[in-house]
Amino acid sequence: MDLHVEVAGEGPPVVLLHAGVADARMWDPQWATFPGTHRTVRYDLRGFGRSPLPPGVFSHAGDLLALLDRLGVGRAALVGVSLGGRVALEAAVARPELVDALVLVGAGLPGHAWSDEVEAFDAEEDAALRRGDLDAAVELNVRLWVDGRRPPGGGDPATRAAVAEMQRHAFELQLPVADQADERLLVPDLADRLGEVRAPTLVLVGEEDVADIHVVAERLAREVPGARRAAIPGAAHLPSMERPAEFDELVLGFLAGAASR
């Protein structure tokens, strides 16, 4: 699979996995900091950024494991946001010997019973995409995931603009093959296997994120052995973009502590 990948820095390996409303560019703030202490990898998942989405069955987590092998990384810390968090969690369950540490930021979890708010968003997004209204679909995503619990338009303006650009591009890549590309979970029963995670785990959430994400974070912190939970004020679903200094302090500090165990 031809994924767009970037590698920088020296030190313990860390892989940054982007959210489903973004691509690897969401990690630009961390690209200036993480490589100072880590061999840092970021890449575009299939159907995002500069990675194509060919027709057929695929697994995002399978792609991640293949990428680790191709790069000769061996063991690595995985830092994943939203979709990227779910992918990182799958990898940690499927191949625990490859994961040194796990940071789950606003992570999704298969089987979660989503609230009426998120279900309504899904229905509105589907309707907008069916009628070809990308502007409306993008704005719905920005309102939910960037604004979060704040009033519409209340999210950080720079983050809103960046996410709108990345989300639109993802739609443009994915929609032409929506009926032909099919992601299958590498770990179909992921929600029932949280107790199998062996890596030191930080569960991180933005305080302004939607209620569902807080519920999932609480479950992850409760069921992943030894997991630590933390929150970043003034941020919603993408704290690494909205509050990069606070994010870096928490995550790099956690990774340093995990490496010393």
C-alpha positions in Angstrom: 0.0 0.0 0.0 1.4 3.4 -1.1 1.0 5.5 2.0 2.5 9.0 2.3 5.0 8.8 5.2 7.4 11.2 6.8 10.1 10.4 9.4 12.2 12.9 11.4 14.4 12.9 14.5 16.4 10.4 16.5 15.5 8.5 19.7 12.8 6.2 20.8 10.3 5.7 17.9 6.8 7.3 18.1 4.1 7.1 15.5 1.5 9.9 15.2 -1.9 8.8 13.9 -4.3 11.5 12.7 -8.0 12.0 13.3 -10.7 11.1 10.8 -11.4 14.8 10.1 -7.8 15.5 9.3 -4.6 14.1 7.8 -0.9 14.1 8.8 -0.8 17.9 8.6 -2.7 18.1 11.9 0.7 17.1 13.5 2.5 20.2 12.2 2.9 21.7 15.7 4.4 18.4 17.0 6.6 18.1 14.0 8.6 21.0 15.4 8.9 19.4 18.9 8.7 15.6 18.9 11.7 14.9 16.6 13.9 16.7 19.2 13.6 13.6 21.4 12.1 10.9 19.3 12.3 9.2 15.9 9.0 10.5 14.8 6.7 9.0 12.1 3.6 10.6 10.7 1.6 9.4 7.8 -1.7 9.8 5.9 -4.1 6.9 6.4 -5.7 5.4 3.3 -8.1 8.0 1.8 -6.6 11.0 3.6 -4.0 13.6 2.6 -1.6 12.2 0.0 -2.5 8.5 0.5 -5.0 7.1 -2.1 -7.9 4.8 -1.3 -7.9 2.0 -3.8 -11.0 -0.2 -4.1 -11.1 -3.4 -2.0 -11.0 -4.6 1.6 -8.4 -3.1 3.9 -7.5 -2.5 7.5 -6.1 0.8 8.8 -4.5 -1.1 11.7 -3.1 -3.7 9.3 -1.6 -0.9 7.3 0.0 0.5 10.5 1.6 -2.8 11.4 2.9 -3.2 7.8 4.4 0.3 7.9 6.2 -0.4 11.2 7.7 -3.5 9.5 8.7 -1.6 6.3 10.4 1.2 8.3 12.2 -1.3 10.5 10.9 0.5 13.5 10.4 -2.5 15.8 8.7 -1.4 19.0 7.2 2.1 19.0 5.0 4.4 21.0 1.6 5.1 19.3 -0.1 8.5 19.6 -3.5 8.4 18.0 -6.4 11.0 17.8 -10.0 9.9 17.2 -9.9 7.4 14.4 -6.1 7.3 14.9 -6.7 6.4 18.5 -8.9 3.4 17.5 -6.3 2.3 15.0 -3.5 2.5 17.7 -5.6 0.6 20.2 -6.3 -2.2 17.6 -2.5 -2.5 17.0 -1.8 -2.6 20.8 -4.3 -5.5 21.2 -3.3 -7.4 18.0 0.5 -7.0 18.4 1.3 -6.0 22.0 5.0 -6.8 21.5 5.3 -3.9 19.1 3.8 -1.2 21.3 6.0 0.5 23.9 3.4 3.1 25.0 -0.1 4.2 23.9 -1.7 7.7 23.9 -5.4 7.7 23.1 -6.7 11.2 22.3 -10.5 11.5 21.9 -10.4 7.9 20.7 -13.3 6.1 19.2 -14.4 2.7 20.3 -16.4 0.2 18.1 -19.8 -0.6 19.6 -20.2 2.6 21.6 -23.8 3.6 21.8 -23.7 7.1 20.3 -25.9 9.9 21.7 -28.8 11.4 19.8 -26.6 14.4 19.1 -24.0 12.4 17.2 -26.6 10.2 15.5 -28.3 13.4 14.2 -24.9 14.7 13.0 -24.4 11.4 11.1 -27.8 11.6 9.5 -27.2 15.3 8.4 -23.7 14.5 7.1 -25.0 11.5 5.1 -27.8 13.7 3.6 -25.4 16.5 2.7 -23.0 14.0 1.0 -25.8 12.3 -0.9 -26.9 15.6 -2.4 -23.2 16.5 -3.2 -23.1 19.4 -0.8 -19.5 19.2 0.5 -19.6 22.6 2.0 -22.4 21.6 4.3 -20.8 18.2 5.2 -17.5 19.9 6.0 -19.2 22.6 8.2 -21.1 19.9 10.1 -17.8 18.2 11.0 -16.1 21.4 12.0 -19.0 22.4 14.2 -19.1 19.1 16.0 -15.4 18.2 16.3 -13.7 21.5 16.4 -16.3 23.7 18.2 -17.4 20.8 20.4 -19.4 21.9 23.4 -18.9 25.6 22.5 -21.3 27.6 20.4 -21.2 27.2 16.6 -18.1 28.9 15.4 -16.6 29.0 18.9 -13.6 26.8 18.1 -10.1 28.2 17.4 -10.3 29.9 13.9 -7.0 28.5 12.6 -8.0 25.0 13.6 -11.4 25.4 12.1 -9.9 26.5 8.8 -7.2 23.7 8.7 -9.7 21.0 9.6 -12.2 22.2 6.9 -9.4 22.0 4.3 -8.3 18.5 5.4 -11.9 17.2 5.7 -12.9 18.4 2.3 -9.9 16.8 0.7 -10.7 13.5 2.5 -14.2 13.6 1.1 -12.9 14.2 -2.4 -10.6 11.1 -2.1 -13.2 8.8 -0.4 -16.5 9.6 -2.1 -15.6 8.2 -5.6 -14.8 4.8 -4.1 -17.2 4.8 -1.2 -19.0 1.7 -2.5 -15.9 -0.1 -3.4 -13.5 0.4 -0.5 -14.3 -1.5 2.7 -12.4 -1.2 6.0 -12.5 -4.3 8.2 -11.4 -4.1 11.8 -8.2 -6.0 12.5 -9.6 -6.7 16.0 -13.4 -7.0 15.5 -14.1 -7.5 19.2 -11.9 -4.6 20.3 -14.2 -3.3 22.9 -14.3 -6.6 24.7 -10.4 -6.9 24.8 -9.4 -3.7 26.4 -8.0 -5.7 29.3 -5.4 -7.2 27.0 -3.5 -3.9 26.5 -0.1 -4.3 28.0 1.5 -0.9 27.1 1.5 2.0 29.5 -1.5 4.0 28.4 -2.5 7.7 28.6 -6.2 8.5 27.8 -6.4 12.1 26.9 -9.5 14.3 26.1 -10.2 17.9 25.4 -12.5 19.4 28.0 -14.7 20.9 25.3 -15.1 17.7 23.3 -18.6 16.2 22.9 -20.0 14.1 25.7 -19.7 10.8 23.9 -15.9 11.2 23.7 -15.7 11.7 27.5 -17.8 8.6 28.0 -15.5 6.6 25.8 -12.4 8.0 27.6 -13.8 7.1 31.0 -14.4 3.5 29.8 -10.9 3.3 28.3 -9.4 4.6 31.5 -11.4 2.2 33.6 -10.8 -1.0 31.5 -7.3 -0.6 30.1 -5.0 -1.9 32.8 -3.1 0.9 34.6 -4.4 3.6 32.2 -4.0 7.2 33.3 -6.6 9.8 32.2 -6.0 13.5 31.6 -7.9 16.5 30.1 -6.8 19.6 28.3 -8.8 22.8 29.0 -9.8 25.0 26.2 -9.7 22.3 23.5 -12.3 20.0 21.9 -11.5 17.0 19.8 -8.1 18.0 18.5 -6.1 19.3 21.5 -2.8 18.8 19.7 -3.8 21.5 17.3 -5.7 23.9 19.7 -3.4 23.6 22.7 -0.1 22.2 21.3 2.1 23.4 24.2 -0.1 21.7 26.8 -0.5 18.6 24.6 3.3 18.3 24.2 4.0 18.7 27.9 1.5 16.0 28.8 2.4 13.5 26.0 6.2 13.9 25.9 6.3 13.7 29.7 4.2 10.6 29.7 6.4 9.0 27.0 9.6 9.8 28.9 8.1 8.2 32.0 6.9 5.1 30.1 10.4 4.7 28.6 12.0 4.8 32.1 9.9 1.9 33.4 
